[in-house]
Amino acid sequence: MDAIRIGLDFGTHQTKICIQRTPDEGRGEPNYEFFKFIDLKGNEQYFLPSLIQVNEDDTLSYGYVDSVKGKNDMIKPKLEAFQIESDFDIAETAEKLYDQYASHKNKPDDLAIIGEMLKIRKRKLIEREEKEKREALEYYQKKLEEYKTSTSVFRYFKQATFTDVEWKGSIDSETLCIWYLAYVIFLLESKFGTDFSINMGVPADEITYEQKRMKAVSILASAYNLVENVYKNDMESFLDEKVDDLWGKTEFIKYSSDLKGEYFINVFPEAYASLIGLTSRGKLTEGMSLTADIGGGTTDVSFFTIQEGHPVIYRYWSIPQGLNYIAELSGFDYSEGHFEEKASDEIVEKFYRKRVEIVDVLVNDLTNQLRKETNIPAKNLRDALRNRILVYNGGGSTYRFLTVPISYFSDVKLIDASIWKEENMKDKSTVSKLCLLLTTAYGLSVSNDDQDVKLKKFTSLFEGLSSDDDKTVIHEIDKDVC
């Protein structure tokens, strides 16, 4: 029997899945394939958009916007009615005003003067009303077009659930995550049955990882509860359910240590997962390196070394700035396309500066640790760090203007087809062209147990460099060490 492990890269914009299948109950050589989703036109895609649509009949659709089935998310607009102020008779109104304010000081010519003034007022009122009618009609036509094309579509709920991004949707983001992942589990079970494990990634740093891991386990367990206990593995019943009824049947399963074993769930930092995929089978040289995964909602950075062909992580960060951040502050929606043309140079520079700040702190920390552990001058470390490797992956890395050097890490590399050269990968020639986007899903599929996610202390970086009592000794730091 094959052992099946699912690498579930649940992304802000889209979800990717890599399946590791190991024959002979996990003792044979593994093979890999990426899950193919079916879009509305019947075409196979390696990406499932991370969105949920409310349909006209109050059921839900997942992954693709279907304008035919979609429910209008607006009240049908009405053409605004105006009070007409210019509809008065000039002569009659002039006489009323003359009589109202008549006194012994009035002159016969005053009536004519009042009439002329009313003519001017009426002309201005008519011009203003015509302008207001024209603007109202234009606004009505605009809102009518929006009404015709509007649907209740929820996006970016994953980002809101695992970052500090504010959520304003009418359905809370965690519930939307549960429903979306339940749909994904239904898809997986329709192809692989129920005997598989899931490794999922979350945008977490070393401080927030444990808290986010527990939340992700709870959300996945809640999705499994819908699939297996509420709908009894009946996908059609799930898809036919009205949104209010589905909401009532959705239970958020509180985290416990038993959930992981009960549902065969592991949750990894996305930074760690992308790194594992990159460094498996010795794809990078030894020494200190960075990897940066630019996604839709976050940029995940890892500082690591390769020791005996395996990655050793010392720091990792999840910066809440990704493609959405650049698009939003530049004044457009990422889903509109033409990202590179619309991205503001000022915002891109701000996006870049955040990564530089992280690396500057990292280098300072390394320098301080070197001073504590050895007599080696800090200059030697900084010299050894120059032109170190920086590997980019993720959807943002398809935009070359975002893949720039960061401080000392200036040997920029992009994930390429060689990452799967030695793997038994289905449709290798096709998926290799998408490796920048698929490598995190692959990394999740080859990861073992989230209990293995541990950081090594900076002190271990300099174990091979002994302290010397002679302060005048100048040590050289080999590039293979740093």
C-alpha positions as CSV (number, residue, x, y, z in Angstrom):
1,M,0.0,0.0,0.0
2,D,1.2,3.5,-0.9
3,A,1.9,6.1,1.8
4,I,0.4,9.4,0.7
5,R,1.4,12.8,2.0
6,I,-0.2,15.9,0.8
7,G,1.7,19.2,0.7
8,L,-1.0,21.8,0.9
9,D,0.2,25.3,0.0
10,F,-2.9,27.3,1.0
11,G,-2.1,30.7,-0.4
12,T,-3.6,34.2,-0.1
13,H,-4.3,34.2,-3.9
14,Q,-4.3,30.6,-4.9
15,T,-3.7,27.1,-3.5
16,K,-1.2,24.6,-4.8
17,I,-1.0,20.9,-3.8
18,C,1.8,18.4,-4.2
19,I,1.3,14.7,-3.5
20,Q,4.1,12.6,-2.3
21,R,3.3,8.9,-2.9
22,T,5.7,6.4,-1.4
23,P,5.3,2.7,-2.3
24,D,5.5,-0.2,0.0
25,E,3.9,1.6,2.9
26,G,6.5,4.3,2.9
27,R,9.6,2.3,2.4
28,G,10.1,2.7,-1.3
29,E,11.4,5.6,-3.4
30,P,8.8,8.4,-3.4
31,N,7.2,9.9,-6.5
32,Y,5.5,13.2,-6.8
33,E,2.6,14.9,-8.7
34,F,0.8,18.2,-8.5
35,F,-2.9,18.1,-8.1
36,K,-4.9,19.3,-11.1
37,F,-8.0,21.4,-10.5
38,I,-10.7,21.7,-13.1
39,D,-11.8,25.3,-14.0
40,L,-15.2,26.5,-15.2
41,K,-14.2,25.7,-18.8
42,G,-13.2,22.2,-18.0
43,N,-9.5,23.0,-18.3
44,E,-6.9,21.5,-15.9
45,Q,-5.0,24.0,-13.7
46,Y,-2.3,23.5,-11.0
47,F,-3.8,26.5,-9.1
48,L,-7.1,26.8,-7.3
49,P,-7.9,30.5,-6.6
50,S,-8.4,31.0,-2.8
51,L,-11.9,32.4,-3.1
52,I,-15.5,31.5,-2.2
53,Q,-18.6,32.8,-4.1
54,V,-22.1,33.0,-2.8
55,N,-24.5,31.9,-5.6
56,E,-27.9,33.2,-6.5
57,D,-29.5,30.2,-4.8
58,D,-27.5,30.8,-1.6
59,T,-25.2,27.9,-2.1
60,L,-21.4,28.3,-2.3
61,S,-18.9,27.8,-5.1
62,Y,-15.1,27.5,-4.5
63,G,-12.1,28.6,-6.5
64,Y,-13.6,30.3,-9.6
65,V,-16.0,33.2,-10.1
66,D,-19.0,32.0,-12.0
67,S,-20.9,35.2,-13.1
68,V,-23.8,33.1,-14.3
69,K,-24.5,31.5,-10.9
70,G,-23.2,34.4,-8.7
71,K,-25.5,36.3,-6.4
72,N,-25.7,40.1,-6.7
73,D,-24.1,41.6,-3.6
74,M,-25.9,44.9,-4.0
75,I,-29.4,46.3,-3.8
76,K,-30.6,47.2,-7.3
77,P,-30.0,50.9,-7.8
78,K,-32.8,53.4,-8.4
79,L,-32.6,56.6,-10.4
80,E,-32.6,59.4,-8.0
81,A,-35.6,61.8,-8.1
82,F,-35.1,65.6,-7.8
83,Q,-37.3,68.3,-6.5
84,I,-37.9,70.7,-9.4
85,E,-37.3,74.3,-8.3
86,S,-37.4,76.0,-11.7
87,D,-41.1,75.2,-12.4
88,F,-42.7,78.6,-11.7
89,D,-44.4,81.4,-13.7
90,I,-42.2,84.5,-13.8
91,A,-45.0,87.1,-14.1
92,E,-47.2,85.5,-11.4
93,T,-44.3,85.1,-9.0
94,A,-43.2,88.7,-9.7
95,E,-46.6,90.1,-8.8
96,K,-46.8,88.0,-5.6
97,L,-43.3,89.3,-4.5
98,Y,-44.2,92.9,-5.4
99,D,-47.5,92.7,-3.4
100,Q,-45.7,90.9,-0.5
101,Y,-43.1,93.6,-0.1
102,A,-45.2,96.6,-1.3
103,S,-44.8,100.0,0.5
104,H,-45.1,103.7,-0.2
105,K,-41.5,103.6,-1.4
106,N,-42.2,101.2,-4.3
107,K,-42.1,102.5,-7.9
108,P,-44.0,101.1,-10.9
109,D,-40.7,100.0,-12.5
110,D,-39.9,97.7,-9.5
111,L,-42.2,95.0,-10.9
112,A,-40.3,94.8,-14.1
113,I,-37.0,94.6,-12.2
114,I,-38.3,91.7,-10.1
115,G,-39.3,89.9,-13.2
116,E,-35.8,90.3,-14.8
117,M,-34.2,89.0,-11.6
118,L,-36.6,86.0,-11.6
119,K,-35.7,85.3,-15.2
120,I,-32.0,85.1,-14.3
121,R,-32.7,82.9,-11.3
122,K,-34.9,80.5,-13.3
123,R,-32.2,80.2,-16.0
124,K,-29.6,79.3,-13.3
125,L,-31.9,76.8,-11.7
126,I,-32.6,75.1,-15.0
127,E,-28.9,74.8,-15.7
128,R,-28.2,73.4,-12.2
129,E,-31.0,70.9,-12.5
130,E,-29.9,69.7,-15.9
131,K,-26.4,69.2,-14.6
132,E,-27.7,67.3,-11.5
133,K,-30.0,65.1,-13.7
134,R,-27.1,64.3,-16.0
135,E,-24.8,63.4,-13.1
136,A,-27.5,61.4,-11.5
137,L,-28.1,59.4,-14.7
138,E,-24.4,58.8,-15.2
139,Y,-24.1,57.6,-11.5
140,Y,-27.2,55.4,-12.0
141,Q,-25.8,53.8,-15.1
142,K,-22.5,53.1,-13.4
143,K,-24.2,51.5,-10.3
144,L,-26.4,49.5,-12.6
145,E,-23.4,48.1,-14.4
146,E,-21.8,47.3,-11.1
147,Y,-25.0,45.6,-10.0
148,K,-25.2,43.5,-13.1
149,T,-21.6,42.2,-12.6
150,S,-21.4,42.1,-8.8
151,T,-21.3,38.9,-6.9
152,S,-20.7,37.9,-3.3
153,V,-17.1,36.8,-3.6
154,F,-14.8,36.5,-0.6
155,R,-11.0,36.7,-1.1
156,Y,-8.0,37.1,1.1
157,F,-9.6,35.3,4.1
158,K,-6.5,33.2,4.6
159,Q,-4.3,36.3,4.9
160,A,-6.8,37.9,7.4
161,T,-6.8,34.7,9.5
162,F,-3.1,34.3,9.9
163,T,-1.9,38.0,9.8
164,D,-3.0,41.3,11.3
165,V,-4.8,42.4,8.1
166,E,-8.2,43.8,9.0
167,W,-11.2,41.7,7.8
168,K,-14.5,43.4,6.9
169,G,-16.4,40.5,5.4
170,S,-19.9,39.6,6.4
171,I,-18.7,36.1,7.2
172,D,-15.6,35.8,9.5
173,S,-12.4,34.8,7.9
174,E,-11.8,31.7,10.0
175,T,-15.1,30.2,8.9
176,L,-14.3,30.9,5.3
177,C,-11.0,29.1,5.7
178,I,-12.8,26.1,7.2
179,W,-15.3,25.9,4.2
180,Y,-12.6,26.4,1.6
181,L,-10.3,23.7,3.1
182,A,-13.3,21.3,3.5
183,Y,-13.8,21.7,-0.2
184,V,-10.1,20.9,-0.9
185,I,-10.3,17.8,1.4
186,F,-13.4,16.6,-0.6
187,L,-11.4,17.0,-3.8
188,L,-8.4,15.1,-2.4
189,E,-10.6,12.3,-1.0
190,S,-12.4,11.9,-4.3
191,K,-9.0,11.0,-5.9
192,F,-7.0,9.4,-3.0
193,G,-9.6,8.1,-0.6
194,T,-9.2,8.9,3.1
195,D,-5.9,7.4,3.8
196,F,-3.5,10.3,3.5
197,S,-1.8,12.9,5.7
198,I,-1.8,16.7,5.2
199,N,1.2,19.1,5.7
200,M,0.0,22.7,5.5
201,G,2.0,25.9,5.7
202,V,1.3,29.1,7.6
203,P,2.9,32.5,7.4
204,A,4.7,32.5,10.8
205,D,8.0,33.7,12.3
206,E,9.8,32.1,15.2
207,I,7.7,34.1,17.7
208,T,4.2,33.5,16.3
209,Y,4.7,30.0,14.9
210,E,3.4,27.9,17.8
211,Q,0.2,30.0,18.1
212,K,-0.5,30.0,14.4
213,R,0.3,26.3,14.2
214,M,-2.4,25.5,16.8
215,K,-4.9,27.8,14.9
216,A,-4.2,26.0,11.6
217,V,-4.6,22.6,13.2
218,S,-7.9,23.6,14.6
219,I,-9.1,25.0,11.2
220,L,-8.1,21.9,9.4
221,A,-9.7,19.7,12.0
222,S,-12.9,21.8,11.7
223,A,-12.8,21.3,8.0
224,Y,-12.4,17.5,8.4
225,N,-15.3,17.5,10.9
226,L,-17.5,19.0,8.2
227,V,-16.3,16.5,5.6
228,E,-16.5,13.3,7.7
229,N,-18.9,13.9,10.5
230,V,-21.4,16.4,9.2
231,Y,-21.6,15.5,5.5
232,K,-20.4,11.9,5.8
233,N,-18.0,12.3,2.9
234,D,-20.9,13.4,0.6
235,M,-19.5,16.3,-1.4
236,E,-22.8,17.0,-3.3
237,S,-24.6,17.5,0.0
238,F,-21.9,19.9,1.0
239,L,-22.1,21.9,-2.2
240,D,-26.0,21.9,-2.2
241,E,-26.1,23.4,1.4
242,K,-27.4,26.9,1.8
243,V,-24.9,29.3,3.3
244,D,-27.0,30.0,6.5
245,D,-27.5,26.2,7.1
246,L,-23.8,25.6,6.4
247,W,-22.9,28.3,8.9
248,G,-25.1,26.7,11.5
249,K,-23.4,23.3,11.0
250,T,-19.9,24.6,11.1
251,E,-18.1,24.0,14.4
252,F,-14.7,25.4,15.3
253,I,-12.8,22.5,16.8
254,K,-10.7,23.8,19.7
255,Y,-7.1,22.8,19.5
256,S,-5.8,19.9,21.5
257,S,-2.6,17.8,21.1
258,D,-4.7,14.9,20.0
259,L,-6.0,16.6,16.8
260,K,-2.7,16.2,15.0
261,G,-2.7,12.5,15.4
262,E,-6.4,12.0,14.9
263,Y,-6.4,13.8,11.5
264,F,-2.7,13.2,10.5
265,I,-2.0,17.0,10.3
266,N,1.3,18.8,10.4
267,V,1.6,22.6,10.1
268,F,4.9,24.2,9.1
269,P,6.1,27.8,8.7
270,E,5.9,28.6,5.0
271,A,9.5,29.9,5.2
272,Y,10.7,26.5,6.4
273,A,8.6,24.6,3.8
274,S,10.0,26.6,0.9
275,L,13.5,26.0,2.3
276,I,13.1,22.3,2.6
277,G,12.0,22.0,-1.0
278,L,15.0,24.0,-2.1
279,T,17.7,22.2,-0.1
280,S,16.6,18.5,-0.4
281,R,19.2,16.3,-2.1
282,G,21.9,18.9,-1.7
283,K,20.8,21.6,-4.2
284,L,22.7,24.4,-2.5
285,T,26.3,24.8,-1.4
286,E,27.4,25.0,2.2
287,G,27.6,28.2,4.1
288,M,25.2,31.0,5.2
289,S,22.3,31.8,2.9
290,L,19.0,33.5,2.7
291,T,15.8,32.4,0.9
292,A,12.9,34.8,0.3
293,D,9.4,33.5,-0.7
294,I,7.4,36.5,-2.0
295,G,3.7,35.6,-1.8
296,G,0.4,37.3,-2.1
297,G,0.1,38.2,1.5
298,T,3.5,37.8,3.1
299,T,7.2,37.6,2.3
300,D,8.8,34.7,4.2
301,V,12.5,34.9,4.8
302,S,14.9,32.2,6.2
303,F,18.5,32.5,7.3
304,F,20.2,29.1,7.2
305,T,23.2,27.1,6.5
306,I,23.7,23.8,4.7
307,Q,25.4,21.2,6.8
308,E,26.0,17.7,5.4
309,G,23.4,18.4,2.7
310,H,20.7,19.4,5.2
311,P,19.3,22.8,6.0
312,V,19.9,24.2,9.5
313,I,17.7,27.2,10.2
314,Y,18.8,30.0,12.6
315,R,16.2,32.6,12.0
316,Y,13.1,32.9,9.9
317,W,10.6,35.8,9.5
318,S,7.2,36.3,8.0
319,I,6.8,39.9,6.9
320,P,3.2,40.9,6.4
321,Q,4.0,42.5,3.0
322,G,3.5,40.7,-0.2
323,L,2.0,41.5,-3.6
324,N,-1.3,42.6,-2.0
325,Y,0.7,45.2,0.0
326,I,2.3,46.7,-3.0
327,A,-0.9,46.7,-5.0
328,E,-3.1,48.2,-2.3
329,L,-0.7,51.0,-1.4
330,S,-0.1,51.7,-5.2
331,G,-3.9,52.1,-5.6
332,F,-5.1,49.0,-7.5
333,D,-6.3,45.5,-6.9
334,Y,-3.8,42.7,-7.6
335,S,-6.4,40.6,-9.3
336,E,-6.8,43.3,-12.0
337,G,-3.5,42.3,-13.5
338,H,-0.7,44.5,-15.0
339,F,1.1,44.4,-11.7
340,E,4.5,45.6,-12.9
341,E,3.1,48.6,-14.8
342,K,0.9,49.7,-11.9
343,A,3.3,49.1,-9.0
344,S,4.5,52.4,-7.4
345,D,8.3,52.8,-7.4
346,E,8.0,54.4,-3.9
347,I,6.0,51.5,-2.5
348,V,8.3,48.9,-4.1
349,E,11.3,50.7,-2.4
350,K,9.4,50.7,0.9
351,F,8.8,46.9,0.4
352,Y,12.5,46.4,-0.2
353,R,13.6,48.5,2.8
354,K,11.8,46.2,5.2
355,R,13.9,43.2,4.0
356,V,17.1,45.3,4.3
357,E,16.2,46.2,7.9
358,I,15.9,42.5,8.8
359,V,19.2,41.6,7.3
360,D,21.0,44.5,8.9
361,V,19.7,43.3,12.3
362,L,20.8,39.8,11.5
363,V,24.3,40.8,10.6
364,N,24.6,42.9,13.7
365,D,23.5,39.9,15.8
366,L,26.0,37.7,14.1
367,T,28.8,40.2,14.7
368,N,27.9,40.4,18.4
369,Q,27.8,36.7,18.7
370,L,31.2,36.3,17.0
371,R,32.7,38.8,19.5
372,K,31.4,36.7,22.4
373,E,32.6,33.4,21.1
374,T,35.9,34.2,19.4
375,N,38.7,36.8,19.1
376,I,38.0,37.1,15.3
377,P,37.5,40.7,14.2
378,A,34.0,41.6,13.0
379,K,35.4,42.8,9.7
380,N,36.4,39.2,8.8
381,L,32.8,38.1,9.2
382,R,31.4,40.9,7.1
383,D,34.0,40.2,4.4
384,A,33.1,36.5,4.5
385,L,29.4,37.4,4.2
386,R,29.8,39.4,1.1
387,N,28.1,38.0,-2.0
388,R,26.3,35.2,-0.1
389,I,23.5,33.3,-1.7
390,L,19.9,34.7,-1.8
391,V,17.4,32.4,-3.3
392,Y,13.9,33.7,-4.4
393,N,10.8,31.8,-5.0
394,G,7.0,32.4,-4.8
395,G,4.6,34.2,-7.1
396,G,6.3,37.6,-6.5
397,S,9.6,36.2,-7.8
398,T,8.1,36.0,-11.3
399,Y,8.5,39.8,-11.3
400,R,12.2,40.3,-11.7
401,F,12.2,43.9,-10.4
402,L,11.4,42.4,-6.9
403,T,14.2,39.9,-6.9
404,V,17.0,42.2,-5.9
405,P,20.1,41.7,-3.6
406,I,19.6,42.3,0.1
407,S,22.6,43.8,1.8
408,Y,25.4,41.3,1.9
409,F,23.3,38.6,0.2
410,S,23.9,39.6,-3.3
411,D,24.3,36.3,-5.2
412,V,20.7,36.2,-6.3
413,K,19.3,33.0,-7.6
414,L,15.8,32.0,-8.7
415,I,14.3,28.5,-8.2
416,D,14.6,26.7,-11.6
417,A,13.8,23.4,-13.1
418,S,16.9,21.7,-11.6
419,I,15.0,21.5,-8.2
420,W,13.3,18.4,-9.4
421,K,16.0,17.0,-11.7
422,E,16.5,13.9,-9.4
423,E,12.9,13.4,-8.4
424,N,10.4,11.0,-9.9
425,M,8.0,13.9,-10.8
426,K,4.9,13.5,-13.0
427,D,4.6,15.9,-15.9
428,K,8.1,17.2,-14.9
429,S,8.7,19.2,-18.1
430,T,5.4,21.1,-17.5
431,V,5.6,21.7,-13.7
432,S,9.2,22.7,-13.9
433,K,8.2,25.8,-15.7
434,L,6.1,26.7,-12.7
435,C,8.7,25.8,-10.1
436,L,8.7,29.3,-8.6
437,L,5.1,29.0,-7.7
438,L,5.0,25.3,-6.8
439,T,8.1,24.8,-4.7
440,T,6.5,25.5,-1.4
441,A,3.8,22.8,-2.0
442,Y,6.6,20.4,-2.9
443,G,8.6,21.4,0.2
444,L,5.5,20.7,2.4
445,S,5.1,17.2,0.7
446,V,8.7,16.3,1.7
447,S,8.6,17.6,5.2
448,N,8.2,15.0,7.9
449,D,7.0,16.2,11.3
450,D,6.3,19.7,12.5
451,Q,8.0,18.8,15.8
452,D,11.2,18.9,13.7
453,V,10.9,22.6,13.2
454,K,13.6,23.9,15.6
455,L,16.0,26.8,15.5
456,K,19.7,26.3,16.2
457,K,21.4,29.0,18.3
458,F,23.9,31.4,16.8
459,T,26.6,30.0,19.0
460,S,26.6,26.8,17.0
461,L,27.6,28.8,13.9
462,F,31.1,29.4,15.3
463,E,31.8,26.1,16.9
464,G,34.6,25.4,14.5
465,L,36.3,28.7,15.3
466,S,38.1,28.4,18.6
467,S,38.7,31.4,20.9
468,D,42.4,32.4,21.1
469,D,43.9,34.0,24.2
470,D,46.2,36.0,21.9
471,K,44.1,39.0,20.9
472,T,46.5,39.9,18.1
473,V,45.8,36.7,16.1
474,I,43.8,37.5,12.9
475,H,41.7,34.6,11.8
476,E,40.4,34.1,8.3
477,I,36.8,32.9,8.0
478,D,36.4,30.4,5.1
479,K,33.5,31.0,2.7
480,D,32.4,27.4,3.4
481,V,31.8,28.3,7.0
482,C,30.0,31.5,6.2
